[in-house]
Amino acid sequence: MFSNWAEDIVFILIKNKIISIDERDVYLYGTEVVLLNICLLIIISTVSFAFDAVLHLVAFVIVFIPLRSFAGGYHAKTSELCMVLSTVIYTISLFAVKILPMFDNLILSGIVVLILCLIVLFLAPQTSMNNELSNRQFRRNKYIVRILLALYFALFILCYLLGHEVMSSITIFIGLVGVLLVVKKSKG
């Protein structure tokens, strides 16, 4: 579906001489990714609004997307499978936040988040076939992941001290990035 849409869009761009045919593959990949991400954001936004979970959506955009972008991890074989898995995982995370109570103990909850941060820190960044990193890019991504994790840990503590339930979303999204890194590592 997304690859067909991307083909159509790139064909029109080449036909109208907006892009060169030599750049076709790059534009196909980029267009498919953009279309997938737009559809995914529309779907998860709709789910979030339907279940009155706008702050969970905000945490997804602020925590999950940047951390996942620089940490890497498991990637589905097709964009359609990616959309289905992402939607299911997001929806499960939303229900987990709604069902699970907030942490009452700062020490225990801080340890959980710290362990999740360490898992991500230890395993990230990971590359994929479509996104091989040079040594410079690898070091840059590792540095950015460290900065993001430090910021998210501080944000978690701040949310805990303010008694805000978004700390549960922060925890779940750091944990999900960790899970995707572990799955990728276990698949080789």
Order of alpha helices (4+ residues) and beta strands (2+ residues): alpha-alpha-alpha-alpha-alpha-alpha-alpha-alpha
